[in-house]
Amino acid sequence: MATEFTPNQLTQFNGTDPSKPIYVAVKGRVFDVTTGKSFYGPGGPYAMFAGKDASRALAKMSKNDEDITPSLDGLSEKEIGVLNDWETKFQAKYPVVGRVLN
């Protein structure tokens, strides 16, 4: 059975504690991106997504804090398509370890 994380619990896996894995959620599914530490770890170009559900930001190709949210409200079809592409990339590269409870 998959682990369920509250958004608050997920923040513990943001890469700041080297003894813990790094998790990023996409559309509520939590991926272990530890092998992508150079991207998602501290100082990496996508470090702001670590420990969060980055669905909206990925859809909008944004790194703005206000976009780092699971909300898909008001996204265009094109943005949803971009998000689905990201989800496919994550599935191919990283194991799913659980899901985020809203």
C-alpha positions in Angstrom: 0.0 0.0 0.0 1.3 3.5 -0.9 2.2 5.9 1.8 -0.1 8.9 2.3 1.5 12.3 3.0 -0.1 15.4 4.2 1.3 18.5 2.4 3.1 19.3 5.7 4.7 15.9 6.0 5.8 16.2 2.4 7.8 19.3 3.2 10.2 17.2 5.3 11.5 15.6 2.1 12.7 18.9 0.5 16.4 17.9 0.4 17.5 20.0 3.4 18.0 16.9 5.5 20.7 14.7 3.8 19.5 11.6 5.6 16.1 11.8 4.0 15.1 11.2 0.4 13.9 14.1 -1.8 10.2 13.9 -2.9 8.3 15.9 -5.5 4.6 15.3 -6.1 2.9 15.6 -9.5 -0.9 15.5 -9.7 -0.9 14.2 -6.1 1.5 11.3 -6.7 4.7 11.4 -4.8 7.9 10.6 -6.7 11.3 9.8 -5.1 13.6 12.2 -7.0 16.7 11.6 -4.9 18.6 10.3 -7.9 17.9 13.7 -9.4 19.5 15.5 -6.5 21.5 17.8 -8.7 18.2 19.2 -10.0 15.9 19.0 -7.0 18.4 19.2 -4.1 19.5 22.4 -2.4 21.0 24.8 -4.9 19.6 22.8 -7.8 17.5 24.6 -10.6 14.3 22.9 -9.4 15.0 22.9 -5.7 11.9 25.0 -5.1 9.7 22.0 -6.1 11.3 19.6 -3.5 8.9 18.6 -0.8 5.9 20.0 -2.6 3.2 19.2 -5.2 4.6 21.2 -8.2 1.8 20.3 -10.6 0.7 23.9 -11.4 4.3 25.2 -11.7 5.2 22.3 -14.1 2.1 22.9 -16.2 2.9 26.6 -16.5 6.7 26.1 -16.8 7.0 28.4 -13.8 9.2 28.6 -10.8 7.1 31.2 -9.0 6.2 30.4 -5.4 2.5 31.1 -6.1 2.5 28.5 -8.9 4.0 25.7 -6.7 0.7 24.2 -5.8 -1.4 21.2 -6.7 -4.3 23.4 -8.0 -5.1 22.9 -11.7 -7.8 25.6 -11.7 -7.9 27.7 -14.8 -5.1 25.9 -16.7 -5.4 25.8 -20.4 -5.6 22.5 -22.4 -2.1 23.2 -23.5 -0.8 23.6 -19.9 -2.6 20.4 -18.9 -0.8 18.7 -21.8 2.5 20.0 -20.6 1.8 18.7 -17.1 0.9 15.3 -18.5 4.2 15.2 -20.4 6.0 16.0 -17.1 4.1 13.2 -15.3 5.2 10.7 -18.0 8.8 11.8 -17.6 8.6 11.5 -13.9 7.0 8.0 -14.2 9.8 6.9 -16.5 12.6 8.1 -14.2 11.5 8.0 -10.6 9.7 5.5 -8.4 6.3 6.5 -7.0 6.4 6.3 -3.2 2.9 7.5 -2.3 0.3 10.2 -2.7 -0.5 13.5 -1.1 -3.7 14.0 0.8 -5.5 17.3 0.0 
